[in-house]
Amino acid sequence: MADTIEEAVTRALDEAPPRNFRETVDLAVNLRDLDLNDPSNRVDESVVLPAGTGQETQIVVFATGETALRAEEVADDVLSPDQLEDLGDDDDAAKDLADETDFFVAEASMMQDIGRYLGTVLGPRGKMPTPLQPDDDVVETVNRMKNTVQLRSRDRRTFHTRVGAQDMSAEDIADNIDVIVRRLEAALEKGPLNIDSIYVKTTMGPSVEVEA
């Protein structure tokens, strides 16, 4: 018998053995009755967590001028068109940046060049930048993305996403999971019927089944 979301989170936190580091809390989702070889059936959603991720989120912005200056206040790094071109010539540096960064944001005017220089690195990783339109506030966009997680199944029936950290309250983590489950149900062709099971666990702790 699966637990309600908050009961499951409480059990996962209580049963996790003590560790000398701050563990994340992760959700494992098992899908069913979907042909994931068909890309249109795959899950690929960005979800803003109401209680935040409880973790540092690495965000890099591609921008120029005033937008670049403002982005420096909130982003982990801000890259210019020249730096973008340099990355295009250095495959290893581009891959390292892609692997270390959770989200990219870019002025819409730079998207074409990003596709040309970094498309083969960012595309397969599902990390093409979120385009920033001229009237978008880069500070607001980056701050929102700090509380965002990706739900991405690719062609696998089981996928994982971060839903919080061990020192967050069970109630806050449960709120985050509730938002994710609702988004999943809305995105899947048959809604809840396409969800086989959901488990919550800390990084090193036991899995506890959640009542979807």
Legacy VTK file of the C-alpha trace (Angstrom):
# vtk DataFile Version 3.0
C-alpha trace
ASCII
DATASET POLYDATA
POINTS 212 float
0.000 0.000 0.000
1.565 3.264 -1.086
1.727 6.185 1.331
0.271 9.620 0.728
2.899 12.049 -0.523
3.668 13.636 2.843
3.696 10.264 4.651
6.100 8.876 2.054
8.416 11.878 2.344
8.378 11.673 6.152
9.281 7.971 6.015
12.030 8.560 3.445
13.563 11.284 5.645
13.178 9.294 8.881
14.594 6.062 7.437
17.603 7.656 5.730
20.809 6.668 7.574
22.774 9.653 8.918
25.359 10.955 6.430
28.095 13.542 6.757
26.736 15.546 3.833
23.457 17.223 2.949
21.515 14.769 0.803
19.113 15.690 -1.942
15.619 14.234 -2.058
14.795 12.619 -5.388
11.680 11.315 -7.083
11.722 8.232 -9.329
8.816 7.958 -11.754
7.969 4.726 -13.589
5.831 5.126 -16.705
3.659 2.525 -18.447
1.654 2.007 -21.654
3.704 4.540 -23.622
5.779 4.023 -26.752
8.813 6.083 -25.750
10.522 5.384 -29.078
8.092 7.997 -30.375
9.554 11.360 -29.209
6.047 12.878 -28.959
5.283 10.503 -26.055
8.361 11.435 -24.040
8.209 13.610 -20.948
10.115 16.888 -21.305
8.825 19.499 -18.874
10.324 22.341 -16.822
8.597 22.690 -13.454
9.000 25.541 -10.956
8.944 24.055 -7.446
6.873 26.124 -4.988
9.248 25.419 -2.087
12.433 25.582 -4.182
14.920 22.829 -4.931
16.877 23.193 -1.702
20.064 23.083 -3.766
22.319 25.407 -5.695
21.296 25.580 -9.341
24.009 26.520 -11.843
22.731 29.007 -14.433
24.756 30.511 -17.292
23.509 33.444 -19.369
24.568 34.380 -22.896
24.040 38.128 -23.216
25.446 41.518 -24.174
25.221 45.103 -22.923
22.737 46.008 -20.194
21.281 42.487 -20.047
24.744 41.038 -19.412
25.401 43.551 -16.621
22.097 42.748 -14.904
22.606 39.007 -15.350
25.928 39.213 -13.502
23.980 39.977 -10.290
22.164 36.614 -10.321
23.747 34.140 -12.764
26.777 31.925 -12.088
28.407 33.092 -15.296
27.639 35.477 -18.158
29.163 34.762 -21.570
29.612 37.177 -24.458
29.352 36.419 -28.209
33.175 36.190 -28.356
33.245 33.651 -25.539
30.476 31.698 -27.292
32.611 31.559 -30.444
35.614 30.363 -28.406
33.498 27.557 -26.925
32.483 26.548 -30.432
36.179 25.920 -31.161
36.831 23.991 -27.924
34.664 20.882 -27.738
36.008 19.739 -24.361
35.378 23.129 -22.719
31.869 23.211 -24.202
31.087 19.728 -22.856
32.451 20.604 -19.399
30.298 23.734 -19.295
27.213 21.802 -20.410
27.740 19.111 -17.768
28.343 21.604 -14.935
25.374 23.856 -15.784
21.750 23.111 -14.934
20.169 25.758 -17.182
21.217 28.177 -19.892
19.469 31.451 -20.727
20.274 33.483 -23.830
19.170 36.680 -25.476
16.919 35.659 -28.362
19.236 37.434 -30.815
22.057 35.022 -29.858
20.067 31.793 -30.231
21.017 31.235 -33.874
24.744 31.473 -33.088
24.318 29.212 -30.039
22.686 26.627 -32.286
25.602 26.901 -34.707
28.421 26.776 -32.144
26.961 24.669 -29.317
23.906 22.895 -30.755
25.645 19.513 -31.025
26.738 19.730 -27.370
23.656 21.272 -25.721
20.961 19.677 -27.907
21.523 16.001 -26.979
21.763 16.985 -23.296
18.410 18.784 -23.443
20.137 22.014 -22.412
19.494 24.452 -25.242
19.002 27.893 -23.650
15.702 29.451 -22.704
15.398 32.428 -25.089
15.183 35.831 -23.423
12.936 38.203 -25.362
13.789 41.945 -25.393
11.096 42.765 -22.828
11.922 39.842 -20.495
13.579 40.645 -17.169
16.784 38.596 -17.005
16.953 38.808 -13.182
13.397 37.536 -12.787
13.999 34.772 -15.354
17.180 33.532 -13.674
15.647 33.639 -10.189
12.660 31.613 -11.384
14.967 29.045 -12.971
16.839 28.615 -9.692
13.667 26.913 -8.410
13.117 24.900 -11.588
13.705 21.200 -12.248
13.552 19.257 -15.499
11.305 16.228 -15.956
12.869 14.345 -18.841
12.166 10.686 -19.618
14.017 10.424 -22.937
13.332 6.848 -24.141
13.345 5.275 -20.674
10.299 4.249 -18.656
11.978 5.271 -15.382
13.355 8.749 -14.819
14.437 10.803 -11.802
14.157 14.399 -10.715
15.229 16.406 -7.682
12.392 17.489 -5.373
14.233 19.005 -2.419
16.922 18.555 0.194
17.093 16.536 3.383
16.852 19.560 5.674
13.616 20.836 4.103
10.315 20.046 5.817
8.326 17.014 4.670
5.427 19.384 3.962
7.512 21.559 1.602
8.926 18.535 -0.243
5.418 17.064 -0.520
4.180 20.351 -2.037
6.946 20.123 -4.639
6.064 16.506 -5.470
2.368 17.363 -5.736
3.143 20.022 -8.360
5.325 17.577 -10.312
2.704 14.813 -10.257
-0.016 17.212 -11.435
2.200 18.440 -14.278
3.009 14.867 -15.286
-0.628 13.851 -15.288
-1.462 16.844 -17.487
1.387 16.102 -19.903
0.863 12.361 -20.338
-1.538 11.089 -22.981
-3.622 9.013 -20.529
-2.809 11.103 -17.471
-2.524 9.083 -14.234
-2.994 5.829 -16.188
0.454 6.307 -17.737
2.097 6.447 -14.288
2.991 2.972 -13.016
4.571 3.967 -9.700
6.401 6.806 -7.960
9.089 6.534 -5.293
10.776 9.152 -3.107
14.203 8.756 -1.492
17.162 10.674 -0.169
20.429 10.281 -2.102
21.583 7.250 -0.094
18.370 6.281 1.685
15.704 3.636 0.985
12.948 4.212 -1.590
9.401 4.758 -0.318
6.440 4.382 -2.690
4.183 7.400 -3.084
0.444 7.124 -3.624
0.031 8.887 -6.973
LINES 1 213
212 0 1 2 3 4 5 6 7 8 9 10 11 12 13 14 15 16 17 18 19 20 21 22 23 24 25 26 27 28 29 30 31 32 33 34 35 36 37 38 39 40 41 42 43 44 45 46 47 48 49 50 51 52 53 54 55 56 57 58 59 60 61 62 63 64 65 66 67 68 69 70 71 72 73 74 75 76 77 78 79 80 81 82 83 84 85 86 87 88 89 90 91 92 93 94 95 96 97 98 99 100 101 102 103 104 105 106 107 108 109 110 111 112 113 114 115 116 117 118 119 120 121 122 123 124 125 126 127 128 129 130 131 132 133 134 135 136 137 138 139 140 141 142 143 144 145 146 147 148 149 150 151 152 153 154 155 156 157 158 159 160 161 162 163 164 165 166 167 168 169 170 171 172 173 174 175 176 177 178 179 180 181 182 183 184 185 186 187 188 189 190 191 192 193 194 195 196 197 198 199 200 201 202 203 204 205 206 207 208 209 210 211
